[in-house]
């Protein structure tokens, strides 16, 4: 049985909404999707100033957990 598919933008928006519930993502944190065959995961990037803000490591760790959860539920369109 295949999973429902969402666009990268939809998945990133879902991740941002979930992050706001559990952590405060620092300004300047950019979320992207990395694909590997049929699987995918979120990737966080930020400049040095954003990485130095309180809560950045926690937000990245939470993003990994959110990605694990969403990748089991959804495929990426395209």
Backbone as a chain_set.jsonl record, in Angstrom:
{"seq": "XXXXXXXXXXXXXXXXXXXXXXXXXXXXXXXXXXXXXXXXXXXXXXXXXXXXXXXXXXXXXXXXXXXXXXXXXXXXXX", "coords": {"N": [[0.846, -1.182, 0.0], [0.627, 2.155, -0.917], [1.867, 5.284, 0.317], [0.212, 8.425, 0.986], [1.037, 11.256, -1.08], [2.866, 14.291, -0.753], [3.794, 17.665, -1.567], [7.14, 19.053, -1.523], [7.06, 21.595, -0.365], [4.649, 21.479, 1.087], [5.264, 19.474, 2.971], [7.412, 20.656, 4.333], [6.109, 22.869, 5.434], [4.368, 21.528, 7.146], [6.247, 20.475, 8.905], [7.337, 22.836, 9.987], [5.09, 23.836, 11.352], [4.711, 21.826, 13.257], [7.152, 22.011, 14.599], [6.879, 24.511, 15.835], [5.107, 23.906, 17.835], [6.549, 22.283, 19.57], [9.134, 23.323, 19.859], [11.058, 26.338, 19.586], [11.825, 27.411, 16.583], [14.799, 28.91, 15.523], [15.158, 32.181, 14.049], [16.217, 32.344, 10.715], [16.738, 29.695, 10.29], [16.754, 27.3, 7.864], [14.775, 24.963, 6.237], [15.031, 22.049, 4.375], [14.43, 19.349, 2.008], [15.911, 16.229, 1.659], [16.345, 13.737, -0.64], [16.561, 10.187, -1.009], [16.485, 7.762, -3.035], [13.535, 6.064, -2.549], [13.116, 7.101, -0.073], [13.149, 9.895, 2.241], [14.325, 12.838, 3.992], [14.379, 15.547, 6.376], [16.423, 18.462, 6.229], [18.3, 20.77, 8.037], [19.53, 24.052, 7.814], [21.62, 26.818, 8.62], [23.022, 30.065, 9.196], [26.039, 31.022, 10.98], [25.296, 32.763, 13.077], [22.592, 32.179, 13.526], [22.829, 29.506, 14.26], [24.098, 29.8, 16.662], [22.187, 30.759, 18.349], [20.114, 30.34, 21.252], [18.479, 27.242, 21.659], [18.734, 26.259, 19.077], [20.143, 23.718, 18.596], [18.291, 21.981, 19.821], [16.008, 22.435, 18.274], [16.841, 21.414, 15.803], [17.224, 18.72, 16.476], [14.586, 18.063, 17.127], [13.431, 18.469, 14.629], [14.508, 16.333, 13.211], [13.213, 14.192, 14.473], [10.557, 14.809, 13.804], [10.729, 14.555, 11.044], [11.279, 11.802, 10.813], [8.847, 10.774, 11.676], [6.971, 11.935, 9.816], [7.967, 10.98, 7.38], [7.296, 8.346, 7.43], [4.641, 8.46, 7.029], [4.116, 9.907, 4.673], [4.894, 10.237, 1.176], [7.097, 12.019, -1.068], [5.969, 14.225, -3.495], [6.636, 14.119, -6.998]], "CA": [[0.0, 0.0, 0.0], [1.458, 3.343, -0.988], [1.543, 6.389, 1.224], [-0.181, 9.638, 0.267], [2.186, 12.095, -1.435], [2.777, 15.732, -0.518], [4.904, 18.398, -2.164], [8.17, 19.437, -0.555], [6.583, 22.78, 0.353], [3.646, 21.048, 2.062], [5.937, 18.751, 4.057], [8.188, 21.627, 5.109], [5.146, 23.642, 6.221], [3.92, 20.643, 8.226], [7.348, 20.407, 9.868], [7.409, 24.124, 10.692], [3.962, 23.915, 12.283], [4.997, 20.9, 14.36], [8.273, 22.58, 15.36], [6.394, 25.614, 16.662], [4.421, 23.323, 18.992], [7.504, 21.632, 20.471], [10.376, 24.093, 20.026], [11.031, 27.614, 18.887], [12.89, 27.407, 15.588], [15.426, 30.224, 15.44], [15.117, 32.889, 12.772], [17.359, 32.009, 9.875], [16.829, 28.244, 10.087], [16.149, 26.924, 6.586], [14.48, 23.53, 6.18], [14.911, 21.488, 3.029], [14.224, 17.905, 1.967], [16.924, 15.444, 0.959], [15.777, 12.45, -1.074], [17.471, 9.072, -1.256], [15.613, 6.724, -3.566], [12.147, 6.241, -2.127], [13.047, 7.716, 1.253], [13.499, 11.315, 2.324], [14.477, 13.377, 5.346], [14.558, 16.989, 6.453], [17.764, 18.969, 6.5], [18.277, 22.14, 8.56], [20.725, 24.846, 7.569], [21.558, 28.158, 9.183], [24.328, 30.706, 9.309], [26.645, 30.897, 12.306], [24.538, 33.522, 14.083], [21.382, 31.413, 13.85], [23.25, 28.292, 14.96], [24.532, 30.172, 18.009], [21.032, 31.148, 19.171], [19.598, 29.301, 22.153], [17.418, 26.406, 21.134], [18.994, 25.732, 17.732], [20.366, 22.26, 18.594], [17.045, 21.3, 20.172], [15.118, 22.535, 17.119], [17.336, 20.477, 14.793], [16.909, 17.376, 16.966], [13.142, 17.887, 16.984], [13.169, 18.351, 13.199], [14.842, 14.945, 12.839], [12.111, 13.348, 14.956], [9.385, 15.112, 12.985], [10.986, 13.951, 9.736], [11.1, 10.351, 10.944], [7.409, 10.53, 11.78], [6.281, 12.28, 8.575], [8.425, 10.15, 6.255], [6.573, 7.071, 7.514], [3.251, 8.72, 6.641], [3.98, 10.562, 3.373], [5.921, 10.278, 0.144], [7.269, 13.341, -1.653], [5.512, 14.288, -4.891], [7.593, 14.557, -8.018]], "C": [[0.889, 1.242, 0.0], [0.951, 4.427, -0.035], [1.031, 7.562, 0.39], [1.056, 10.5, 0.012], [1.864, 13.563, -1.171], [3.952, 16.398, -1.225], [5.939, 18.707, -1.094], [7.694, 20.621, 0.276], [5.552, 22.404, 1.417], [4.301, 20.345, 3.248], [6.742, 19.7, 4.94], [7.261, 22.474, 5.971], [4.614, 22.811, 7.387], [4.998, 20.564, 9.317], [7.456, 21.697, 10.664], [6.289, 24.249, 11.725], [4.211, 23.021, 13.494], [6.141, 21.436, 15.229], [7.8, 23.676, 16.307], [5.671, 25.108, 17.905], [5.44, 22.851, 20.027], [8.767, 22.446, 20.754], [10.206, 25.416, 19.295], [12.16, 27.602, 17.869], [13.493, 28.802, 15.466], [15.241, 30.854, 14.065], [16.369, 32.52, 11.985], [17.549, 30.522, 9.648], [16.058, 27.896, 8.821], [15.983, 25.411, 6.571], [14.357, 23.116, 4.719], [14.7, 19.988, 3.145], [15.317, 17.27, 1.127], [16.295, 14.102, 0.624], [16.894, 11.439, -1.294], [16.622, 7.899, -1.718], [14.179, 7.016, -3.201], [12.023, 6.916, -0.768], [13.444, 9.193, 1.182], [13.66, 11.705, 3.786], [14.621, 14.887, 5.257], [16.02, 17.313, 6.711], [17.617, 20.411, 6.967], [19.607, 22.807, 8.244], [20.524, 26.224, 8.186], [22.959, 28.74, 9.192], [24.824, 30.603, 10.748], [25.868, 31.605, 13.401], [23.286, 32.755, 14.493], [21.733, 30.15, 14.624], [23.643, 28.588, 16.408], [23.362, 30.553, 18.922], [20.593, 29.997, 20.071], [18.471, 28.525, 21.486], [17.678, 25.819, 19.757], [19.242, 24.222, 17.749], [19.097, 21.465, 18.902], [16.065, 21.311, 19.002], [15.538, 21.558, 16.024], [17.009, 19.046, 15.214], [15.413, 17.088, 16.821], [12.772, 17.732, 15.515], [13.464, 16.935, 12.7], [13.71, 14.011, 13.264], [10.844, 13.557, 14.129], [9.533, 14.472, 11.603], [10.805, 12.449, 9.763], [9.61, 10.002, 10.934], [6.704, 10.779, 10.44], [6.709, 11.407, 7.398], [7.781, 8.766, 6.271], [5.126, 7.226, 7.039], [3.105, 9.195, 5.201], [5.18, 10.308, 2.474], [6.021, 11.711, -0.352], [6.813, 13.27, -3.108], [6.672, 14.683, -5.786], [8.825, 13.841, -8.07]], "O": [[1.796, 1.362, 0.823], [-0.218, 4.465, 0.349], [1.377, 7.681, -0.785], [2.008, 10.476, 0.792], [0.73, 14.008, -1.347], [4.984, 15.767, -1.455], [5.65, 18.631, 0.1], [7.901, 20.65, 1.489], [5.575, 22.945, 2.522], [3.936, 20.592, 4.398], [6.749, 19.556, 6.163], [7.588, 22.769, 7.121], [4.43, 23.33, 8.488], [4.685, 20.583, 10.507], [7.646, 21.663, 11.88], [6.518, 24.715, 12.841], [3.949, 23.42, 14.629], [6.097, 21.324, 16.454], [8.263, 23.762, 17.444], [5.626, 25.802, 18.921], [5.219, 23.002, 21.229], [9.397, 22.262, 21.795], [9.3, 25.572, 18.476], [13.324, 27.763, 18.233], [12.758, 29.778, 15.319], [15.175, 30.159, 13.051], [17.455, 32.403, 12.553], [18.432, 30.123, 8.89], [14.86, 28.163, 8.716], [16.923, 24.668, 6.854], [13.663, 23.761, 3.933], [14.779, 19.421, 4.235], [15.609, 17.723, 0.02], [15.774, 13.414, 1.502], [18.005, 11.779, -1.703], [16.103, 7.136, -0.903], [13.659, 8.089, -3.506], [10.917, 7.268, -0.358], [13.999, 9.659, 0.187], [13.201, 11.009, 4.691], [14.941, 15.435, 4.202], [16.75, 16.538, 7.329], [16.887, 21.19, 6.354], [20.671, 22.205, 8.388], [19.404, 26.728, 8.263], [23.952, 28.012, 9.196], [24.097, 30.143, 11.628], [25.785, 31.111, 14.526], [22.957, 32.689, 15.678], [21.012, 29.766, 15.544], [23.529, 27.722, 17.275], [23.533, 30.656, 20.137], [20.69, 28.829, 19.695], [17.611, 29.107, 20.825], [16.918, 24.961, 19.306], [18.605, 23.501, 16.98], [18.859, 20.408, 18.318], [15.371, 20.323, 18.759], [14.686, 20.941, 15.386], [16.564, 18.247, 14.391], [15.027, 15.986, 16.434], [11.887, 16.943, 15.185], [12.737, 16.408, 11.857], [13.3, 13.139, 12.498], [10.145, 12.6, 13.796], [8.577, 13.916, 11.062], [10.235, 11.876, 8.834], [9.179, 9.06, 10.269], [5.932, 9.938, 9.978], [5.901, 11.123, 6.513], [7.727, 8.092, 5.243], [4.471, 6.244, 6.691], [2.087, 8.924, 4.564], [6.315, 10.182, 2.934], [5.136, 12.525, -0.091], [7.213, 12.377, -3.855], [7.553, 15.455, -5.408], [9.682, 14.147, -8.898]]}, "num_chains": 1, "name": "protein.A"}
